[in-house]
Amino acid sequence: MSYDVIVVGAGHAGCEAAHIAAKLGAKTLLITSFIDTVALLPCNPAIGGPGKSQLVREIDALGGLMGRVTNRSYIQARVLNKSKGPAVWANRAQVDKYLYPSEMLNRLSQTKNLELMQAHVNGLLYDQNTVYGVKTEDGRHIEGKTVILTTGTFLEGRIYISSWSKPAGRWGEFPATGISEDLKKLGFSMGRFNTGTTPRIDEKTIDYSKATIQENDPGLSFSFWEEPNPPGYKPVYMVRTNARTMALVRENINLTASRASTMVRVGPRYCPSIEEKAVWFPEKTEHLIFLEPVGLGTSEIYPNGLAISLPVDIQQKVLRTIEGLEEVEIIRPGYTVDYDMVWPMQLNITLEAKHVKNLFLAGQINGTTGYEEAAAQGIIAGINAALKALGEPPFTILRHEGFIGTLIDELTTKELAEPYRMLTSRSEFRMIHRQDNAIWRLAEKAHSRGILTQAEYSKVQERKTKMDEVFNKLKETSVSPTYFPFLKQPVKAETVLRRPEVHLGDMEQFIPEIAVLSDEEKLTVEIEVKYEGYLQKEMSLLNSIKKLENLNIPQDFQYDGLPISREALDVLKKTKPSTLGQASRLAGVHMSDLAVILSALRKGSSGKDRSSNQ
Ligand SMILES: Cc1cc2nc3c(=O)[nH]c(=O)nc-3n(C[C@H](O)[C@H](O)[C@H](O)COP(=O)(O)OP(=O)(O)OC[C@H]3O[C@@H](n4cnc5c(N)ncnc54)[C@H](O)[C@@H]3O)c2cc1C
């Protein structure tokens, strides 16, 4: 058996990687431990939110599946950050935990060039520093030109509730043993992180009369390609912790998994457990808890904000201190998992390992947390593994091109102190890299490399033409005071639209072309006009950074012998940045160091023999 691309693990990274690799024409195998858990959402079944919705739409713009599958499976959706400007609005969907995976599996099953296989991988096939396949526990050796590891929380995974623990990748699933050992033999430096989840509670035992319903925004879309088609609606409610809740957690703090067991303590700071909240914010007693439905066909509720690893009887007592949950019953307990991860500075921005050929890594294995972060890496690893196997040059999304670029740039240049989660604030280009314009930003580049088909790209162009017509009309059309009484004389529509109280929809009566735009396209036009000044400022920063990003540094570039600081030398040799832009963001690398590297690059030599010449 031999493949172009072997993907290990059908989580969120693995599904995107395998789908896109196959779409690019690579003969692809997706091996996963248990087909029934393809695209499982082991924590909150929610997709999107600040920083993450941009990733979802960028994955979608590259032809990925996450947005389309979300459109088919969400049961509640909202626009977050609404109190801020529309440029940072973020769509978030509560998806049905059972429909999302089945929709994903359905699409993978129909993908040409893609084979699915249930098997547990326990090692890599490699020769010195080149990987050429995987070994399965049942003794098979499967060869591939490239291998992508997307094993999530499974590498030597162990789950915990208080002092109890058991080897597992997630609750009820075998851990992955053997792969970590091979990675270490291949010279990877590895770490260990943890993450935790909340109990799932029974909606029949919740008194919703004491909870507040959360607003729902119907009709939201997570994909350019397919209209939303939600299977139904189930509301989200809100309740709050109180002084008794937090006191009970604090009284039992020594029974949390991180204190009562040998679990590593490095967890996601931006997603703290209720136990950490009790310690970090001792004065705060009221924490908002969202009661989020797990699916249409189940009574399980995910109490978002209540990740916990205390003994199950105490979990129950903690929950029952909350108004509305006095009689609550737990269906599944909260627990934590710790697992091996690979420090991602050992990867190129294609997500191929720097020192091991043909091995790509994506998702939680790289120290990230979150479905969207995993899927975003998955699509980039999938594209590049396929391109490599097919003998084509790599495809990258750089920091100035999108949130995916920011994510991968940060992973490959910064030491992680904890599981990495995407946040809007991580991007200095967040006004330009919005969820609503991902398709316009990335489609052309994706099409130029065959990642989007001609038919797909034609659809993008067709919609773009409609938007351009509206942009032109806004520039050309003079609006008379009869339409807007605050005007004293006719003014160009574009100028009127800059006023905060005016919206594009108000102009349909004299610019009929607006009516054919979708709500999201209207929003894009409105943002581009209203925030033109801010966008231009960000764009000029982007253009200056782009110049640095376009200067590639060869992987074998020799820093020894260059007149740069010792500090810069150490970090550059360790990190091996792919571009001058990446080098500029490394702690310890100064402008003077960059000038020296730039001059060496301009001289046109990779400087391979410089140290021996001096
Ligand atoms: C308990 C828990 C709590 C979490 N809490 C949060 C949170 O608070 N916030 C958050 O954003 N995210 C959280 N998540 C993380 C979220 O689930 C992951 O970030 C996301 O699923 C990672 O996607 P992935 O594709 O990298 O891996 P996963 O979704 O974990 O998928 C890995 C896949 O690989 C397969 N696999 C593993 N090893 C092998 C092998 N040897 N052979 C074959 N197949 C293999 C598995 O079966 C699985 O299908 C939590 C996860 C868990 C388990």
The ligand as a Tripos MOL2 file, in Angstrom:
@<TRIPOS>MOLECULE
LIG
   53    58     1     0     0
SMALL
NO_CHARGES

@<TRIPOS>ATOM
      1 C1        -11.1520   17.0460   27.5780 C.3       1 LIG1
      2 C2        -10.9820   18.0510   26.5040 C.ar      1 LIG1
      3 C3        -11.1290   19.3790   26.7760 C.ar      1 LIG1
      4 C4        -10.9810   20.3350   25.7950 C.ar      1 LIG1
      5 N1        -11.1370   21.6330   26.1220 N.ar      1 LIG1
      6 C5        -11.0190   22.5790   25.1800 C.ar      1 LIG1
      7 C6        -11.1840   23.9330   25.5070 C.ar      1 LIG1
      8 O1        -11.3990   24.2770   26.6440 O.2       1 LIG1
      9 N2        -11.0800   24.8600   24.5360 N.ar      1 LIG1
     10 C7        -10.8130   24.5000   23.2800 C.ar      1 LIG1
     11 O2        -10.7370   25.3590   22.4210 O.2       1 LIG1
     12 N3        -10.6160   23.2220   22.9520 N.ar      1 LIG1
     13 C8        -10.7200   22.2640   23.8770 C.ar      1 LIG1
     14 N4        -10.5520   20.9610   23.5610 N.ar      1 LIG1
     15 C9         -9.7070   20.7550   22.4520 C.3       1 LIG1
     16 C10       -10.3490   20.4840   21.1570 C.3       1 LIG1
     17 O3        -11.0520   19.3080   21.2480 O.3       1 LIG1
     18 C11        -9.1640   20.3530   20.2700 C.3       1 LIG1
     19 O4         -8.4750   21.5780   20.2520 O.3       1 LIG1
     20 C12        -9.4330   19.9690   18.8670 C.3       1 LIG1
     21 O5        -10.3230   18.9260   18.7820 O.3       1 LIG1
     22 C13        -8.0960   19.5870   18.2770 C.3       1 LIG1
     23 O6         -8.2660   19.1060   17.0120 O.3       1 LIG1
     24 P1         -7.2170   18.0980   16.4050 P.3       1 LIG1
     25 O7         -7.6870   17.8120   15.0440 O.co2     1 LIG1
     26 O8         -5.8610   18.5890   16.5900 O.co2     1 LIG1
     27 O9         -7.3320   16.7920   17.2940 O.3       1 LIG1
     28 P2         -8.5700   15.9610   17.7820 P.3       1 LIG1
     29 O10        -9.8340   16.6240   17.5050 O.co2     1 LIG1
     30 O11        -8.2440   15.5800   19.1680 O.co2     1 LIG1
     31 O12        -8.5080   14.6770   16.8530 O.3       1 LIG1
     32 C14        -7.4680   13.7640   16.9080 C.3       1 LIG1
     33 C15        -7.8690   12.5600   16.0900 C.3       1 LIG1
     34 O13        -6.7590   11.7160   15.9330 O.3       1 LIG1
     35 C16        -7.1420   10.3790   16.1550 C.3       1 LIG1
     36 N5         -5.9480    9.6860   16.6090 N.ar      1 LIG1
     37 C17        -5.1800   10.0230   17.6610 C.ar      1 LIG1
     38 N6         -4.1410    9.1860   17.7590 N.ar      1 LIG1
     39 C18        -4.2580    8.3120   16.7440 C.ar      1 LIG1
     40 C19        -3.4830    7.2050   16.3370 C.ar      1 LIG1
     41 N7         -2.3870    6.8550   16.9890 N.pl3     1 LIG1
     42 N8         -3.8780    6.5020   15.2550 N.ar      1 LIG1
     43 C20        -4.9880    6.8660   14.5760 C.ar      1 LIG1
     44 N9         -5.7520    7.9090   14.9320 N.ar      1 LIG1
     45 C21        -5.3900    8.6270   16.0070 C.ar      1 LIG1
     46 C22        -8.2290   10.4760   17.1850 C.3       1 LIG1
     47 O14        -9.0320    9.3320   17.1790 O.3       1 LIG1
     48 C23        -8.9550   11.7260   16.7260 C.3       1 LIG1
     49 O15        -9.8890   11.4020   15.7400 O.3       1 LIG1
     50 C24       -10.6610   19.9600   24.5230 C.ar      1 LIG1
     51 C25       -10.4880   18.6130   24.2240 C.ar      1 LIG1
     52 C26       -10.6500   17.6630   25.2080 C.ar      1 LIG1
     53 C27       -10.4580   16.2160   24.8710 C.3       1 LIG1
@<TRIPOS>BOND
     1     1     2 1
     2     2     3 ar
     3     2    52 ar
     4     3     4 ar
     5     4     5 ar
     6     4    50 ar
     7     5     6 ar
     8     6     7 ar
     9     6    13 1
    10     7     8 2
    11     7     9 ar
    12     9    10 ar
    13    10    11 2
    14    10    12 ar
    15    12    13 ar
    16    13    14 ar
    17    14    15 1
    18    14    50 ar
    19    15    16 1
    20    16    17 1
    21    16    18 1
    22    18    19 1
    23    18    20 1
    24    20    21 1
    25    20    22 1
    26    22    23 1
    27    23    24 1
    28    24    25 2
    29    24    26 1
    30    24    27 1
    31    27    28 1
    32    28    29 2
    33    28    30 1
    34    28    31 1
    35    31    32 1
    36    32    33 1
    37    33    34 1
    38    33    48 1
    39    34    35 1
    40    35    36 1
    41    35    46 1
    42    36    37 ar
    43    36    45 ar
    44    37    38 ar
    45    38    39 ar
    46    39    40 ar
    47    39    45 ar
    48    40    41 1
    49    40    42 ar
    50    42    43 ar
    51    43    44 ar
    52    44    45 ar
    53    46    47 1
    54    46    48 1
    55    48    49 1
    56    50    51 ar
    57    51    52 ar
    58    52    53 1
@<TRIPOS>SUBSTRUCTURE
     1 LIG1         1 GROUP 0 **** ****
